[in-house]
Amino acid sequence: MDNNNNNQIENANQNENENEMKNLEKKVTKNLIKDYSNLLNGNSFKDFSIFVENKSNPFEIKVHKSILSSRSPFFNESLRGENDIDKIFLNQFNKKEMESILSYIYYGNISFENQENLIQLLEISIYFKLNLLKEIIQKKISNSINYSNFFQFFFQNRNLNSNEIEIKCFELINQNFSQIQNNENLFNLTKEEIIKFIQFKQEKKEIFQFDFFQFLDNWIKKRNKSLNLKKYEKKMNSKKRLFHSFFSLFDKDSISKQDFDKLKQFHFILPNSFLVDIQNKIIQDNQQEIENKEKEKKIQEKEKKIQEKEKKIKRRDKRIKERDKRIKSFESEIRNLKSENKKKEKEIEDKNKEIEEKWKKEIEDKEKEIEEKWKKEVENKEKENQQIKIEIEEKWKKEVENKEKENQQMKIEIEEKKKEVEDKNKEIENKEKENQQIKIEIEEKWKKEVEDKNKEIEEKWKKEFEEKDKENKDMKPVFDKYRDQYQKDLEYEKKMKQEMELQKIFSDSEIIQEIEYVKKLQEWINDNDFFSKMKKGFSAKKDGFNCKKWHKAVDGKGKTLVIIKTKDNFIFGGFTQVGFKSGNPGDIYDSNAFIFSLRNDKGDRIPAKFTHNGKGRAIYSKLSFGPIFGNDFWLESNLQPGHSNFGYSYNLPNGITHNTNEARSYLAGSLNLWVVDEVETYFI
């Protein structure tokens, strides 16, 4: 913004300076004119005299010799080398004419108030060799020439020989020839002037009408009268020679066919070769007309045939439209039938679901009943077993307690009778052995009772389970049917979940809308970590079609996936493990890089991956371009248009060769200038 403001200020200052300079230049010019006007009208430094009007009493005009010789070639030639000359006599000019010329010589100003003296001024400008003034006056005269005065200017120009005035007068004569062909002024033209007029018309490639030939005849008659040619033969010879001299100038193409018939009345004075040539030309023109008519007839016949074909095509198109209408009606009926079938399928699915839910509930209820009964029986058996265990343990504890009491009593007796301990140790050991034997017997007895009870419970439970199993066998076919359906539903749900997971990968993509494309990209890249962590870092529609914005988002990100969609519905792109680098590193090599094609405009091509062929770069990074993969495709600075040279750095499909139209148009439909609709770039 600051740079723009500075530039605007600089431009404004420059314009002001230029305007000031122009104003200064105007002031300088005005002052210069004023100074030279004062020099002419004053008496200072005048060193030369010009005498005009009559010789007996001439009028003197004082001037500056240096100014006259510098501004007028006439005065320069007259006064060169003659330092002593201080006067000149120009009696052919009057005072007013000389003052007008001097005002032009001094400060470039001359008055054109009186239109009648323009010719005199032109003569003076020629006399004094003032070429610029001559051009100005000629232009002024040519602008003032009109229908009422062009003869006057034409005859006055005879002595001046101004080509511009002559051409202007010829134009007016040519435009108004039919009105002035009997004008006396027209008959005052000389032979040379008539020849010039004929040449003027020839240059303009205009056709001579018969009235012009009548004028020539009348002009020659009047000329012969003025020459007083009395004898008939002399008159005829003179007339014939003049006619011959005029007609030698005519171009045969400048005489119309109608005027040729009228010209035949002059056959006795016209050159025979001229008449023969014109007649041959007319014959050729007639033949050409006949040929043109025949061609027109053939063209009309062809046009008729084409019209008939067009009618047939219209009738065929009409039949095709009617057939298309019938097809559309059939298609609508088919769609209606399909919608009805879908409704019926939904109804059947709903009924199947209801039956399945009922069946599931019944099975679950029965399973719960069996499970609850079994649990209750097991609990009862466990309770009985626990009760038996408790009884056995209590018995054993009591016996042990009794034995322990006896042992304690024995210990007391031993303590009391320490002396008898040694004698009765054997008896105690024997008693202990008996106690251990009793324990073993009690434990074995308890184990046998518990095992017997468990066997009884198991046998009873098996019998009941077998009875229940027989009942369930009758339900097995129904159970198998619903179990198969249930497994199919589970597989379908699993498949739908997988597809939903795949759709989530490119949920924010406007290009990747089909599951098949997602599966193909997963298969080609073969990196679950990349797909789980990747994000869409750039979208041309969202972030703008600008290569600098693309580089800012993408450079230095490592693994990078670029997907491009064209206006013609081509979808393709490229993947690199290395990624694009910041700055302008140029060629980047990556043996694992590849490009791919997902869809063309017709949708008849299978998605395909194309690996790097090992020749040259895999990608190219430059700030003034968008994504570049090898030399196979690249985008310009505004990310479009795109260019393709498929097969340079990446392998082509089988049967396609490099530098062919098929290879160049494979990815995007053409070699150059394909229009990009969207560019999406993904990275971690």
HELIX and SHEET records of a PDB file:
HELIX    1   1 ASP A    2  ASN A   41  1                                  40    
HELIX    2   2 LYS A   65  ARG A   71  1                                   7    
HELIX    3   3 PRO A   73  LEU A   79  1                                   7    
HELIX    4   4 LYS A   95  TYR A  107  1                                  13    
HELIX    5   5 GLN A  115  ASN A  117  5                                   3    
HELIX    6   6 LEU A  118  TYR A  127  1                                  10    
HELIX    7   7 ASN A  131  SER A  144  1                                  14    
HELIX    8   8 PHE A  150  GLN A  156  1                                   7    
HELIX    9   9 ASN A  163  GLN A  175  1                                  13    
HELIX   10  10 PHE A  177  ILE A  180  1                                   4    
HELIX   11  11 GLU A  184  PHE A  187  1                                   4    
HELIX   12  12 LYS A  191  GLU A  203  1                                  13    
HELIX   13  13 PHE A  210  SER A  226  1                                  17    
HELIX   14  14 TYR A  232  PHE A  247  1                                  16    
HELIX   15  15 LYS A  252  SER A  254  5                                   3    
HELIX   16  16 LYS A  257  LEU A  263  1                                   7    
HELIX   17  17 LYS A  264  PHE A  266  5                                   3    
HELIX   18  18 ASN A  272  GLU A  416  1                                 145    
HELIX   19  19 LYS A  418  ASP A  474  1                                  57    
HELIX   20  20 LYS A  476  ILE A  505  1                                  30    
HELIX   21  21 ILE A  515  ILE A  525  1                                  11    
HELIX   22  22 ASN A  528  LYS A  533  1                                   6    
HELIX   23  23 ALA A  540  ASP A  543  1                                   4    
HELIX   24  24 CYS A  547  VAL A  554  1                                   8    
HELIX   25  25 ASN A  661  ARG A  664  1                                   4    
SHEET    1   A 3 PHE A  59  VAL A  63  0                                        
SHEET    2   A 3 PHE A  48  VAL A  52 -1                                        
SHEET    3   A 3 LYS A  87  LEU A  90  1                                        
SHEET    1   B 6 LYS A 535  SER A 539  0                                        
SHEET    2   B 6 VAL A 676  PHE A 683 -1                                        
SHEET    3   B 6 THR A 560  THR A 566 -1                                        
SHEET    4   B 6 ILE A 571  THR A 576 -1                                        
SHEET    5   B 6 PHE A 594  ARG A 599 -1                                        
SHEET    6   B 6 ALA A 608  THR A 611 -1                                        
SHEET    1   C 2 GLY A 586  ILE A 588  0                                        
SHEET    2   C 2 ILE A 619  SER A 621 -1                                        
SHEET    1   D 4 ILE A 628  PHE A 629  0                                        
SHEET    2   D 4 PHE A 633  LEU A 635 -1                                        
SHEET    3   D 4 GLY A 642  SER A 644 -1                                        
SHEET    4   D 4 ASN A 672  TRP A 674 -1                                        
END                                                                             
